[in-house]
């Protein structure tokens, strides 16, 4: 049986004495896009924190290419090829675009060149001059800058928390194109938490639905939204 690119099993998490995740598990193939949806408070971002290495689960395990990485911290997972984006695209406003790329290129060995930065920028169509202060970048430009810094390291897996948040329709179309290119042409696995159903309908191969810290449905987007449990938890109760 072929080993999946990424998988987790039996994940649970307690925060502040409260159980926020319970018995979460899934697997992901190379080039596959897995969407995660659910109402606010369902545990979606907490799950990404475990998968990226920021939180340590109470139970369960996480594997990358068959290697158990459950105990590895965030920075070591990044060096193994896991990239993470956040709902709010925070950049250092005291730096310029060029200084930000330089910091990312020299963050750890092997150190990258300016040509690598240009490669990452090209993948997401980021065209701001290197002398531009980050403080002058708009929301979508900040997202592109952060993604370019990730992609110049050629990650094998992206964990994305609401990349369409705060974007207009034309910008969401660009995110759609970028994720299609990464998954279908570059064979990158993508796990994406997202509320914009039109984006998931376009790019997600599968979707899992979470509510109250558990997975309540899994399948295509069209299939799961017809589930009575999903309609009750996501569309009617919220």
Secondary structure, DSSP 8 states (H G I E B T S, - for coil): ----SEEEEEEEEEETTEEEEEEEEEEE-TT-EEEEEE-TTSSHHHHHHHHHTSS--SEEEEEETTEE-TT--HHHHHHTTEEEE-SS----TTSBHHHHHHHHHTSSSS---HHHHHHHHHHTT----TTSBGGG--HHHHHHHHHHHHHTT--SEEEEE-TTTT--HHHHHHHHHHHHIIIIIS--EEEEE-S-HHHHHHH-SEEEEEETTEEEEEE-HHHHTT-HHHIIIIII--
